Amino acid sequence: MSESPRSNGPKIIAIANQKGGVGKTTTAINLGAALAEEGREVLVVDLDPQGNASTGLGVNVADREKSTYDLLLDDAPLADVVRETDVEHLWIAPATTDLSSADIELVGNERRSSLLHDALRRPEITTYGFDHVLIDCPPSLNLLTVNAMVAAHSVLVPLQSEFFALEGLSQLMLTLREVRQTANPGLRIEGVVLTMFDVRNNLSTQVEEDARDALGDLVFQTRVPRNVRISEAPSFAQPVLEYDTASKGSNAYRALAREMLERGVALTA
């Protein structure tokens, strides 16, 4: 099922960590906005039943007539699900709480792990001209996250700068390895990004040192700071780049987008 990014469509990145509260949805929204600011056409696929990425990009619950649930379970056309946001070049496939039952409904489906893969390879996706698809995974290693990994070219892991942060990665890596062996041999780790980083806190520095010792170049040089503007932006249904374009949080996500793009060029050179 694996294919090279851009050979048959956009580069697909699953943003995953089974632990909640690590900045996963925040990264999906703001990395998407930063890539869009670079002129890339970006689709954020909200695969979390909480639908926070959808809310954070301005899609009210009442306006989500078709969602990623319909995309997966009912083979809804992409055109019925995908919609533009107020951010130029940035699109969203919103989620609803219907996704909460997806695991149960998918159990008897023999294609249960590849539904998102198939949905994102439909010929009509090329009409949008997407360069990147960012999948905001739920905070668990369930069938939805497995669908994201089977669909993706790579996995981006937000890592909160806190005690025991690295210990939580072991199960994620095991799941990634299993998906490689069974369904998506080309799946790779896009990188690990340190989030909620506080330069005044010795613990953040220690977590960074431990992460770089354990994971080496997989850890992005860019660190996303603990920043009040990042926290405030979702309540205004905006990425932080729109809410406060000059904030430290905005600049960090711009730097992350540039670093990711530069890494991609280096890997294909």
C-alpha positions, 0 to 999 in steps of 0.5 A, a space after each residue: 500500500 505504500 507509495 512515494 509522496 507526491 507520486 500519486 498525490 499529497 504527502 500524508 503525515 499522521 500526527 500521533 501520540 497515544 497520550 492526550 494533552 501533548 499538543 497533537 491537535 495544536 500541532 495539526 492546526 498550526 503546522 497546517 497553517 504554517 505550511 499554507 503560509 508557505 504557499 502549500 495546499 494543505 488538508 487537515 483530516 480530523 480523526 479525533 472524535 472530540 473534533 478539536 481540530 475542526 473547532 480550532 479551524 472555525 467549523 461549528 458542530 452544527 455545520 458538520 453535515 458530513 464528516 470523516 465518519 462518513 468518509 470512512 464508514 459510508 464512502 462519502 465523496 471527498 467533495 461532501 466532506 472536505 471544506 475550505 477554512 478561513 485560512 488561505 490554502 488550508 482545508 479541513 475534513 471535520 470530525 464529529 462524535 460519531 467517530 466514537 463508535 467507529 472502532 465497534 462498527 469497523 470490527 467486522 469490516 475486513 478492510 477496517 484498517 485501510 479505509 482512510 488509505 483508500 479514501 485519500 487515494 481516490 482520483 478526485 483528491 488530485 483536483 484539490 492539488 493538495 501538497 500535504 495531508 495532516 491527520 490529527 489522530 485520537 489520543 489512543 492506539 485504536 483502529 482510527 490511529 491504525 487507519 491513519 498510519 496505514 494511510 500515511 507516508 510518515 508519522 510526526 510525534 509531538 512530545 511534551 516536555 515533561 517527566 516520563 515523556 519518552 516512556 510513552 513512546 514505546 507503545 507507539 513505536 511498537 504499533 508503528 512497527 506492526 503497521 510496517 510489517 503488516 500493511 504499510 512497509 514504507 511508513 517512516 517517522 517524520 520526526 519528533 517535535 518537542 512541545 510546551 517547551 519552557 526554557 526556564 524549566 530544567 525539566 524541559 532541558 532534561 527531556 530534550 537532552 534525553 530525547 536527543 540522546 535516544 532518538 538523535 536526528 529524529 528530533 526536530 531542532 525546532 521546539 514549540 514553546 509553552 505560549 499563552 497565545 497558542 493556548 488562546 487561539 483555539 477559543 477564537 477558532 483560529 490558528 495562532 499564526 492568524 490570532 497573533 502572527 508575531 507571537 513566539 508560538 507562531 514563529 515556532 510553527 513557521 520554523 517547524 514547517 520550514 525545517 520539515 520542508 527542508 528535511 523532505 528536500 534533503 531526503 529526496 535529493 
